[in-house]
Amino acid sequence: MSKVKLLRPKSGKKLLVVNKPYGVLCQFSDGQGRATLKDYVDVPGVYPAGRLDRDSEGLVVLTDDGGLQARIADPQFKLAKTYWVQVEREPDEAALDQLRKGVLLKDGMTLPAQVRLIAEPTLWPRDPPVRFRKDIPTAWLAITIREGRNRQVRRMTAAVGYPTLRLVRIQVGSTHLGALSLGTYKYIDGV
């Protein structure tokens, strides 16, 4: 697999990351009065490079560089995106292997993913909290994909029989969420 080059904005352009909370739309306006990135980012003229669903949390890259925005979001560049995913029940090795090889979804076969079981990560509390069911355990996975179909990670885990309960994007390219607090943003040099 070829190494992805570090993507940087053109000189004088803005590049930042935000830790998007659950329930926030990955856009700056909404005619229905729902929470958007505008409620958390006060930098004019920047736009998301790719999307993160309203019911997902974590790292979103913002820029005012249209070319960079397209390179980050375009699947042809195969920029890795890593998620911590809480699923219902503990996946067996067969399900993990299926995710690693690719999963057949309604819109076609996914590319192979990097997948591993991880210990429950230390995260901020989600509001509202994930519904806990006493008789059904959960597990956490680290999943890295190199494409970005609509709700892809959720559809992949459901297709192998382990529905996603919580999804947090922690990395895009070489940029990691790190200790960035929920609902805050910072400027960066490249992705």
DODOLO-339311 format. One record per residue (C-alpha): residue in one letter; x negated, y, z negated; residue number from 1. Coordinates in Angstrom, 1 decimal, decimal comma, always signed. Example, Ala and Ser with C-alpha at 12.3 -4.5 7.8 and 13.67 -1.06 7.14 Angstrom:
<atoms>
A / -12,3 / -4,5 / -7,8 / 1;
S / -13,7 / -1,1 / -7,1 / 2;
</atoms>
This chain:
<atoms>
M / +0,0 / +0,0 / +0,0 / 1;
S / -1,4 / +3,4 / +0,9 / 2;
K / -2,1 / +5,9 / -1,8 / 3;
V / +0,2 / +9,0 / -1,7 / 4;
K / -1,6 / +12,3 / -1,4 / 5;
L / -1,0 / +14,9 / -4,1 / 6;
L / +1,7 / +17,2 / -2,8 / 7;
R / +1,1 / +20,9 / -3,6 / 8;
P / +3,2 / +24,0 / -2,7 / 9;
K / +1,9 / +26,5 / -0,2 / 10;
S / +0,0 / +29,4 / -1,7 / 11;
G / +2,2 / +31,7 / -3,7 / 12;
K / +5,1 / +29,2 / -3,8 / 13;
K / +6,7 / +28,0 / -7,1 / 14;
L / +6,7 / +24,4 / -8,3 / 15;
L / +8,1 / +23,4 / -11,6 / 16;
V / +9,7 / +20,4 / -13,4 / 17;
V / +12,7 / +20,4 / -15,7 / 18;
N / +13,9 / +17,7 / -18,1 / 19;
K / +17,5 / +17,5 / -17,0 / 20;
P / +20,0 / +16,5 / -19,7 / 21;
Y / +22,8 / +14,0 / -19,3 / 22;
G / +26,0 / +15,5 / -17,8 / 23;
V / +24,2 / +18,3 / -15,9 / 24;
L / +24,6 / +18,6 / -12,1 / 25;
C / +21,3 / +18,6 / -10,2 / 26;
Q / +22,2 / +21,9 / -8,5 / 27;
F / +22,5 / +25,6 / -9,5 / 28;
S / +26,2 / +26,2 / -8,9 / 29;
D / +29,5 / +24,4 / -9,4 / 30;
G / +33,0 / +25,6 / -8,6 / 31;
Q / +34,4 / +23,4 / -11,3 / 32;
G / +32,6 / +25,0 / -14,3 / 33;
R / +30,4 / +22,0 / -15,0 / 34;
A / +26,9 / +22,4 / -16,5 / 35;
T / +24,2 / +22,9 / -13,8 / 36;
L / +20,5 / +23,5 / -13,7 / 37;
K / +21,3 / +27,2 / -13,9 / 38;
D / +22,2 / +26,7 / -17,5 / 39;
Y / +18,6 / +25,6 / -18,2 / 40;
V / +16,3 / +27,2 / -15,6 / 41;
D / +16,1 / +31,0 / -15,1 / 42;
V / +13,7 / +31,0 / -12,2 / 43;
P / +15,3 / +32,5 / -9,1 / 44;
G / +15,0 / +30,9 / -5,6 / 45;
V / +14,0 / +27,3 / -6,6 / 46;
Y / +15,9 / +24,2 / -5,5 / 47;
P / +15,7 / +20,5 / -6,5 / 48;
A / +13,4 / +18,3 / -4,4 / 49;
G / +15,6 / +15,3 / -4,5 / 50;
R / +18,6 / +14,6 / -6,7 / 51;
L / +19,2 / +13,0 / -10,1 / 52;
D / +22,8 / +12,0 / -10,8 / 53;
R / +24,9 / +13,9 / -13,3 / 54;
D / +24,9 / +10,8 / -15,6 / 55;
S / +21,1 / +10,4 / -15,4 / 56;
E / +18,5 / +12,3 / -17,3 / 57;
G / +14,9 / +13,3 / -17,0 / 58;
L / +12,4 / +14,7 / -14,6 / 59;
V / +13,6 / +16,9 / -11,7 / 60;
V / +11,1 / +18,7 / -9,5 / 61;
L / +12,1 / +22,2 / -8,4 / 62;
T / +10,4 / +24,4 / -5,7 / 63;
D / +10,9 / +27,3 / -3,4 / 64;
D / +8,7 / +25,6 / -0,7 / 65;
G / +11,1 / +24,0 / +1,8 / 66;
G / +8,4 / +21,9 / +3,4 / 67;
L / +7,3 / +20,5 / +0,1 / 68;
Q / +10,9 / +20,0 / -1,0 / 69;
A / +11,4 / +17,9 / +2,1 / 70;
R / +8,2 / +15,9 / +1,6 / 71;
I / +9,1 / +15,0 / -2,0 / 72;
A / +12,7 / +14,0 / -1,1 / 73;
D / +12,1 / +12,3 / +2,2 / 74;
P / +11,9 / +8,5 / +1,9 / 75;
Q / +9,3 / +8,3 / +4,8 / 76;
F / +6,7 / +9,7 / +2,4 / 77;
K / +7,4 / +6,9 / -0,1 / 78;
L / +6,7 / +9,0 / -3,1 / 79;
A / +7,0 / +6,8 / -6,2 / 80;
K / +9,7 / +7,6 / -8,7 / 81;
T / +9,7 / +5,8 / -12,1 / 82;
Y / +12,7 / +5,3 / -14,4 / 83;
W / +13,2 / +3,9 / -17,8 / 84;
V / +16,4 / +2,0 / -17,5 / 85;
Q / +18,6 / +0,6 / -20,4 / 86;
V / +20,6 / -2,4 / -19,1 / 87;
E / +23,3 / -4,6 / -20,6 / 88;
R / +21,8 / -7,9 / -21,9 / 89;
E / +18,1 / -8,9 / -21,4 / 90;
P / +17,4 / -9,7 / -17,7 / 91;
D / +16,0 / -13,2 / -17,0 / 92;
E / +12,9 / -13,7 / -14,9 / 93;
A / +15,0 / -14,5 / -11,8 / 94;
A / +16,7 / -11,1 / -11,9 / 95;
L / +13,4 / -9,3 / -12,4 / 96;
D / +11,9 / -11,1 / -9,4 / 97;
Q / +14,9 / -10,2 / -7,3 / 98;
L / +14,5 / -6,6 / -8,1 / 99;
R / +10,7 / -6,9 / -7,3 / 100;
K / +11,4 / -8,4 / -3,9 / 101;
G / +14,3 / -6,1 / -2,9 / 102;
V / +18,0 / -6,3 / -3,5 / 103;
L / +20,7 / -6,4 / -0,8 / 104;
L / +23,1 / -3,5 / -1,3 / 105;
K / +26,1 / -2,5 / +0,8 / 106;
D / +23,8 / -0,1 / +2,7 / 107;
G / +21,1 / -2,7 / +3,3 / 108;
M / +18,1 / -4,2 / +1,6 / 109;
T / +16,1 / -2,1 / -0,8 / 110;
L / +12,3 / -1,9 / -0,6 / 111;
P / +10,5 / -4,0 / -3,3 / 112;
A / +10,4 / -2,3 / -6,7 / 113;
Q / +7,9 / -2,5 / -9,5 / 114;
V / +9,8 / -3,8 / -12,5 / 115;
R / +8,8 / -4,8 / -16,0 / 116;
L / +10,5 / -5,2 / -19,4 / 117;
I / +9,4 / -2,5 / -21,9 / 118;
A / +9,9 / -1,8 / -25,6 / 119;
E / +12,7 / +0,7 / -26,3 / 120;
P / +11,1 / +4,1 / -25,6 / 121;
T / +11,2 / +7,0 / -28,0 / 122;
L / +13,7 / +9,4 / -26,4 / 123;
W / +15,9 / +12,3 / -27,4 / 124;
P / +19,4 / +11,3 / -28,5 / 125;
R / +21,9 / +11,2 / -25,6 / 126;
D / +25,1 / +13,3 / -25,9 / 127;
P / +27,4 / +11,5 / -25,7 / 128;
P / +25,6 / +8,4 / -27,0 / 129;
V / +25,5 / +5,1 / -25,0 / 130;
R / +28,3 / +2,9 / -26,1 / 131;
F / +26,9 / +0,3 / -28,4 / 132;
R / +28,6 / -3,2 / -28,5 / 133;
K / +27,6 / -5,4 / -31,4 / 134;
D / +27,8 / -8,6 / -29,5 / 135;
I / +26,0 / -7,5 / -26,3 / 136;
P / +22,3 / -6,8 / -26,6 / 137;
T / +20,5 / -4,3 / -24,3 / 138;
A / +17,0 / -4,2 / -22,8 / 139;
W / +14,8 / -1,5 / -21,3 / 140;
L / +13,1 / -1,8 / -18,0 / 141;
A / +10,5 / +0,4 / -16,2 / 142;
I / +11,5 / +0,5 / -12,6 / 143;
T / +9,4 / +2,3 / -9,8 / 144;
I / +11,0 / +2,7 / -6,4 / 145;
R / +9,7 / +4,4 / -3,2 / 146;
E / +13,0 / +5,3 / -1,7 / 147;
G / +15,9 / +7,3 / -3,0 / 148;
R / +19,4 / +6,1 / -2,0 / 149;
N / +22,4 / +7,3 / -3,8 / 150;
R / +22,6 / +5,8 / -7,3 / 151;
Q / +20,0 / +3,2 / -6,1 / 152;
V / +18,6 / +2,0 / -9,4 / 153;
R / +22,1 / +1,7 / -10,9 / 154;
R / +23,3 / -0,3 / -7,9 / 155;
M / +20,2 / -2,5 / -8,0 / 156;
T / +20,6 / -3,5 / -11,6 / 157;
A / +24,3 / -4,1 / -11,2 / 158;
A / +23,6 / -6,3 / -8,1 / 159;
V / +21,5 / -8,6 / -10,2 / 160;
G / +24,0 / -8,8 / -13,0 / 161;
Y / +22,6 / -6,3 / -15,5 / 162;
P / +24,6 / -2,9 / -15,4 / 163;
T / +22,7 / +0,2 / -16,2 / 164;
L / +23,7 / +1,9 / -19,5 / 165;
R / +21,1 / +4,8 / -19,5 / 166;
L / +18,8 / +6,0 / -16,8 / 167;
V / +15,9 / +8,4 / -17,5 / 168;
R / +13,5 / +9,4 / -14,7 / 169;
I / +10,0 / +9,8 / -16,2 / 170;
Q / +7,8 / +10,2 / -13,2 / 171;
V / +7,7 / +11,6 / -9,6 / 172;
G / +4,5 / +11,0 / -7,8 / 173;
S / +1,7 / +11,8 / -10,2 / 174;
T / +3,9 / +14,1 / -12,3 / 175;
H / +5,0 / +12,6 / -15,6 / 176;
L / +7,7 / +13,9 / -17,9 / 177;
G / +5,3 / +13,7 / -20,9 / 178;
A / +6,4 / +15,6 / -23,9 / 179;
L / +8,6 / +18,1 / -22,0 / 180;
S / +11,6 / +18,8 / -24,3 / 181;
L / +15,1 / +18,1 / -23,1 / 182;
G / +16,6 / +21,0 / -21,2 / 183;
T / +13,3 / +22,8 / -20,8 / 184;
Y / +11,0 / +23,4 / -17,8 / 185;
K / +7,4 / +24,1 / -17,0 / 186;
Y / +5,3 / +25,2 / -14,0 / 187;
I / +3,0 / +22,6 / -12,4 / 188;
D / +0,3 / +22,6 / -9,6 / 189;
G / +1,3 / +19,6 / -7,6 / 190;
V / +3,4 / +16,4 / -7,5 / 191;
</atoms>
